[in-house]
Amino acid sequence: MGEITLREHQRSGPYVLSVSQRDALRDALPTLAIEPAAGTRDAYHLTPGSTAGAVEVDGLPVLLNPKIGIPQLLSLACYAIGRVKFQERDFDFPEDSALPDVLALLLAAQARKAFAQGLLHGYRTREEALQTVRGRVMFDEQLRRRFGALIPVESRYDEFTEDILPNRLVKAAALRLRGMRLRSPKARAGLGWTAAVLDNVSVVEFAPKAVPEVAFDRLNERCRGVVTLARLILRHGALQGGRGGVPASGFLVDMSALFQEFVTQALREALGVSPATLRSDANLNRILTLDTGGRVSLQPDLSWWDGAVCRFVGDVKYKRIRHEGAPNADLYQLLAYATALDLPGGLLIYAEGEAKAAEHRVRGSGLLLRVAALDISGSLESVLRRVEALAGVIAALRAAAR
């Protein structure tokens, strides 16, 4: 079998899988539904969840295409983590390109653009024993290690070098992609060029959940695009161990997490507020509970705080919905948030196609629960314009809570 191509939430035709491939797929993609095909022993229908990307298990490449296009996916993701605004012309690649190839082509193109004026350089503090004095002598270390000997000299000094974090991130991302199966010779050549340009930069392994951020200024702003893309690759491109030692590697994006991250960042930009004002569940920085006993905890995806007072609450949902209306459980959750925070209502934000816009007035309390649908298809600029309209709704809800 050459490869398996799947689409988000869509049930595939039957694919023949070995036992090791089936089990490795189940380990690598926990949200993938694997259903035996009727009348067969080794064929399966596969239904992916809200996961997009590519994975290779036991020599079998599996492509998981998002409902939106790959350029839209990468545009949303890079804006979410680095406020990078890729243009449509940045994705001038064949339409049938697989995600790993698009990542490689885009990384190489952004690297050529960023490094056209040369690599970034910066100062790094180094400590080592030298034959001559350089920088500052570390007298405590000299006495502890050298017992009064004059040389070598324990020194601390600043070195102007290209071996700095932004370049390390780009090199690590290029090497990570080179370990994936790429169809395009141009993609492989581009990664080779990128790695060669960064030959004097250290090879560093970055854990997916500990990829460091980079502070940008006028000196390194030209590298924002390639560094942000590199951080995205490293956050989602981890090597995984399959069942029984079966190797697995890939680049996987949780669309639910991406949608929430993008909506939060885009709303902050549209509203002109900081993370301390419009908070996500990750930076709530306080304990919220539904009951007076403090045993039922709450953690809304979005909340607007004026000091210690909450003025707006909402939740961001990217999920498969069987019916057009918002699920009762989601509405109950929003009701709990609004009640606990003493607000006149709240807002549920879905990706368009999953739920329709609606309003629900709660009996007795009069709380207003609103449902909005955000279309994330099309260009990034068009999506951001839709977010601006959504920001207006949130600003009105905040004003009503005063």
N, C-alpha and C positions, 0 to 999 in steps of 0.2 A: 504494500500500500504506500502511495506517495506521501499524502498528507491529508489531514482532516480540516475542513473549513466549516466553522459554525458561526451563527449569528445570535447575538444577545437575545435570550428568552425564546428562541425558536427551536422547535424539535427537529432534529436532523433525520435524514433517511438512515437506514441501517448501515453501520460500519463494522467490519470484521476486526476484532481485537484479540490478541493473545491474552492469557490470564495476567501475565506480568504487565502488559500495557494497560489493561483495564484497571488493575489495582494501583498502578503508578499514576494514572490519570485521576483516580479517585483521591489519592493523597495530594497531588499537586493542585487539584481544582475541587475543593470541598463543596462548592455550590453547584457543581456539574451533576445533573441528574442522569444516571446511566440505567437504561431500561432494556432488558433483553427483548430482542425482536421475536415475535411469535414464529414458531416453527423452526427455529434455529438454535444452535448450541453456542456459537461464538460471534454472533452479530448483535449489535446494540444500537438503540436510538439514544442520541445524546442531546440534552437540553441544558445549555449554559444559563447561569443566573446573571446577575448584574456585574459581570466581569468581562473586560475586554483586554486583548493583547495577544501574546503568542507564547506557547510553551512547547518544549520538546521532551518527550519521555520515552525511554527505551528505544531511541532512534526514530520515533514517530513525531513529526511536526504537527502541531495543532494550532490553527488560527482562530481566534475568537473576535469576530468583527463587531464593533459597537453599532447601535441603532443609528447614531450619527456617523458621519464620515471620519476617517482617521485624521485628516487635517483639522477638523473641528475638535476632535478629542484632544489632540496635542495643543491646539490653541487655547482651549479652556484650561488644560492642566498647567501650562506654562504661565498663563495669566494668574492662575490661582496661587502658585507658589513663588512667583517672582515679578508679577505685573508686567510681563513681557507681552507685547502686542505683535504677534506674527501676522503678516499680510498673506493674502491668497497667493501672491507671486512667490512666497517663500516655499510653497508646496508644489513647485513645478516639476512633479514627478509623474511617471506613468500611473494611471488610475488604478491599475490592478496590483500596484506595489503592496507587498505585505508590510505589516507594522514594523518588524525589525529593520527592513530595508529603508522604510521612510525615516525611521529614527537615525539610521546610519548616514543616509544622504543629507538629512537636515543638520545633523551634528557637524559633518564635514563642511557643509556650506557655511554654517555659522562660524566655524573655526577659521576658515579662509577669510571671511569677512572681518572677524575680530582681530586676527593676527596679521592682517595685511600691513600694519604699521610696526610689526614686531611683537614678541611675546610681552606679557605683563611682567614687570619686575617689582620687587619690594624688599623691605628689610626684614631679616630674620635674625633673632638673637641666638648665638651659638656659644657653647661652652666646651672648651677642649684644652688639652695640654700642648703648649707650643714651645719652640726653641727660642723664640724672641717674644717680647712683650707686645701684645696687640689688644687694644681696648682697655679693659680694666682687669687688674690682677685680683683674683679671688683669694685673699690672704688666708681666710679660714681653711679653704680647701687645700691651699699650698702647704700649710702646716700639717693638716690632717693626713694628706696623701704623700707628701714629699719629705716630711720630717726635717724641714729646714733647708733642704737642697734648693739651689738657686734655679736649676733647670731640670726638666721642662717646667714652664710657667703655666699654672692654672689660670686661664683667661676667659673673660666673657666679652664678646664683641658683636656688633651688628654687621651683617653681611648683606650686600645688595645683590639679590639673586632672582632667577626666574623660577626657583623651586619653592613656589608659594601656593597657598590653598586654591585659588581659582584655577591655576594651571594643573594642579594635582587632580582636581575634580574632573576636568575635561579629559585628562589622560586616563583616569580610572574608568570613565564612561566609555571611552573609545575601546579600551581593552575588554570591558564587559560585553560590548556589542560584538566584538570580534570573536567572542566565544559562542555566539549564536549562529544558527544556520541562516546565511544570507543568499538570496537568489541573484542579486545584482552585482556584476563585476565592478560597476562604478561605485557601489556602496563599499565594497571591500577595499577598493583602491583609495577611496576617500578616508576610510579609517586608518589605512596604512600611512597615508600622508600626515594625518593628524598625530598619530603616535610618533612618527619620525620627527616632526617639528618639536615635539615635547620630549625628545630623547633624554635631555639632561634633567628632566623633572622626575622626582621620586615616584615609584609605584606604591600607592597606598590603597588598602582595602577599606571601604566605608560600609558599615552596617546599614541596612535599609532604614532602620528607625533612628539612626544617628548621623545622617548626612548633614554636615554643618552648613549654616547659612553664610552668605558672603555680603558684607556691607559695601554698597556701591557708592562711588563719588565721581567727580569729574575725570579722575585719572583712569578709572577702570570701567566706566559706564559703557564703553564700546564693547565690552565683553559680557554684558548682562544676558544677552540672548543665548550664547553658547554655554555660559556657566549655569543658567537656569535650566536649560535643556539637559545638561550633564547631571544636575541634581535630580531631575525627574527620572532619568534613566537609572541612576543609582538607587533611588527610593523604591523603584518598582521592578528592578531587574536583578533580583537576588538569585543566586544558585540555590537549588533545593535538593535534598536527598530523597530519592524515591523509596518505595517499599522494597525491602530486601536488598538494598544497595543498588537498585536500578537508578541510573543517573537521570536527573531532570533539571532543566534550566529554562528560563523564560523571562518575559516582561509582561507583568499583569497589573491591570489597573482596576481597582474597586470603583465602579461607576457611582455607587452611592456616596462613598467618601469624597470622590472628586466633585460631584455635584454640590455637596454641602460646602466644600472648601471654596469652590468657585463662587457660589452665591454669596457666601460670607464676605470674601475679598471684594467682589464687585459691588456689593451694597455699601461697604465701607467707603469705597472710592466715590460712588455716586452720591452718598450722603455727606461726604467730607468729614467723616468721624474716624477716630482711632480705635484700635482693638480694645482699649480700656472702656470705650463708650458702647460700641456695638460688639458684644462679646459672643464668642462661640462656646459650645459646651466644653471645649478644651481649655479655655482661659477664663472660665466663669469666676474662679478665685473666691468662691464663697459657697457655703452649704445651704441649699434650699430644701425645704421639706413641706409635704402636703399637710401633715398632722402636727398638732401642738406638741406631741410627744417626741417629734423628731425622728421617727422610725421609717417614714415613707419618703425616700429621697427623690428629688426632681433635678433634672439636668437638661434644660431646653437647649436646642441647637442655636437659637438666636435670642438675645435679650439686650435691650437698650437701657443703659444706666446713666442717670444724672446724679452723680455722686453715689449715695447709698440707696437711692430710690430707683426702682425699675419702672420705666415708662412704656415699654413694649416687650411682648414675648411672641416667639414664633418657632415653628419647626420646619425643617427642610427634608423633603421625602423624595427619594428616587427608588421606586419600588413597582413591582408588577401588580396592577389592580384589575380584578376580574370585572368590576362594574365601573360605571362612569363616575359615581360619587365617591367622596373620600370615605375610607373604611371607618366604621364606628369607633374602633380602637384608637385611631389617630385623632378623631374629634374628642374622645374622652380624655386623651392625653393632653390635648391643647386646653380643654376645659379645666383640667387639674392645674395646669400652669397659671392660667388667668385667675383662677380662684385663689390659689396660694399667694400670688403676687398682688392681689387686690386690684386687678386691672379690668376695664370694661369689655375686654375681649382679646383675641389673638389671631394669628395668621398662620395657615398651613401653606407651604410653597411646594408644589409638585413640579416635576418635569412634564412639559406639555405632552399629551398623549396618554398620560396615566390617570389624570383626573381633570374634571372641568371646574371652572371658576364657579363659586357658589357662596351663599351666606346662610348661616344658621343662627337664629335667635333662640337662646336657651330659655325654656319655661321657668318661671319663678324668679330667676336671677336677672334675666334680661341681658345676659352676656351675649356678645355678637362674635361668632366664630366664622372667620372668613377663609375661603379657599382660593388660592391663585395658582395658575399654571404658567410656567416659564418655558417658552420655546427656545431650545438651545441649538437648533439647527441653523445652518447658514453661516455667514462670516462672523468673526468675533465682534466686529463693530456693530453689526445688527443685533447680536445678543446683548451687548452692553447697552444699547438703546432701550431694549426691552427691560433690562434691569433698572434703568433710570425711571421708567414708568412704575415699576414695582417699588422703588425707593420712595416715590411720591405717596403711595398707599401707606407705607410704613411711617412716613413723616406725619401723615394725617392721623394715624392710629396713636402715635406718640402724643400729638397735640390734644387728642380727645382724652388722654389719661391724666392731664394736668388738673 
